Amino acid sequence: MKCQLTVLCKFVSKTTENLKDVPLLAMRLVLAYGFWGPAKMKWNDINAIGDWFGSMGMPFPLVNAYMAGITEMGGVFLLIFGFGTRLISIPLIVTMLVAIFMVHAGNGFEAGKNGFEIPLYYLIMLFTLTVYGPGRLSLDNLIKTLRGK
């Protein structure tokens, strides 16, 4: 029995090792999709977003609206292709922290009550991408491979 269990463990370990880049790709795509709607909304009426930011007491509301819109829209495309993943993850993390503390924290945790649940999940996924990078299924990896390291 012990021998069969060892064989099974080695098989599972080898199989999962070969799949380790799939969750990183999935995270990038889910995040890109998640940022698409808010980014599009910001660009549809950036002045209204600036007014909304101002109503929450955010300093330089229109500048911050543009920064959030640029970060989110840029993040969509960079995350899809896995290009500059670690770099774009950092300003997206900041955007999520601002969203949590300025918009969602007062509503509690639950997403259904506009709580901080979804931004927190995004924050965790972005942190994961910052630490682990985009994985092999990315332009970052292709460029690294073509450069020889």
Beta strands, then each sheet from edge to edge (+ up, - down):
end
